[in-house]
Amino acid sequence: MKNLTLFLILALFTCAVQSQTLTENEITGTWQVVDVVEVGTKPKQAKEMVASYIDILPDHSFQIRMRNIASKKFENKFDGYKWNYNTSSQTIELSKGDMSIKPSKSNGKMYFEIPETGMKLEVVMPI
């Protein structure tokens, strides 16, 4: 009986930790993609995302700076887009509606999931 009680307490604690909500301030900034956790339906695009930067700026402008493999220069994607953070769904919604980002934090790491493709990226704020 003690083991069952301990298990239930541990399970509830784990769920509470994993379901942390993020604030707009926590997601705002420049993020660098350090790893692709899940490639989803677009493996080629997922590979190209490594080392790219995702800018979620305080003025609500949004862009992704991806390194062009051939020229080694950064190209701006989604330039001119605006973002809005939906706190109830914990989703970053883009102004033109063709993509959204679901940020999450687990075990001290930050992830951006793109539901439209199933891609999940590990991101860090570069120093």
C-alpha positions, 0 to 999 in steps of 0.5 A, spaced: 500 500 500 505 504 501 508 503 494 502 504 491 501 511 495 508 513 493 507 511 486 501 516 485 505 521 489 511 521 484 506 520 478 502 527 480 509 530 481 512 528 474 505 530 471 506 537 474 513 538 472 512 536 465 506 541 464 509 547 466 506 553 463 511 558 459 510 566 459 511 570 453 517 573 457 520 566 457 519 565 449 521 572 447 528 572 444 533 569 439 533 562 439 538 557 436 537 550 434 542 545 437 538 539 435 532 536 431 529 531 436 523 529 431 524 530 424 516 529 422 514 529 415 520 533 413 526 530 414 530 535 409 527 541 412 529 538 419 536 537 417 537 544 415 534 547 421 540 545 425 544 551 427 539 556 425 536 562 429 529 563 431 527 570 432 521 571 437 522 579 438 519 583 443 516 588 438 512 581 436 516 580 429 518 573 427 523 570 423 528 564 422 535 565 419 537 559 416 544 558 413 544 556 406 549 550 405 552 552 399 553 559 400 554 559 408 550 565 409 544 566 413 537 567 409 531 570 412 525 566 412 518 568 415 521 575 414 515 580 416 511 576 420 508 577 426 507 573 432 502 572 438 502 568 444 496 564 445 497 562 453 491 558 453 494 553 448 501 555 449 502 556 442 506 561 438 501 563 432 504 567 426 500 572 422 500 569 416 497 562 419 501 557 415 505 555 421 505 555 429 510 553 434 509 550 441 514 551 446 515 546 451 520 546 457 522 539 460 528 537 464 531 544 463 531 544 456 527 548 451 523 545 445 520 548 439 515 543 436 512 545 429 505 541 429 504 542 422 510 538 420 511 534 427 518 537 427 521 538 434 527 542 435 531 543 441 533 550 442 537 554 446 538 562 447 545 563 445 550 567 450 
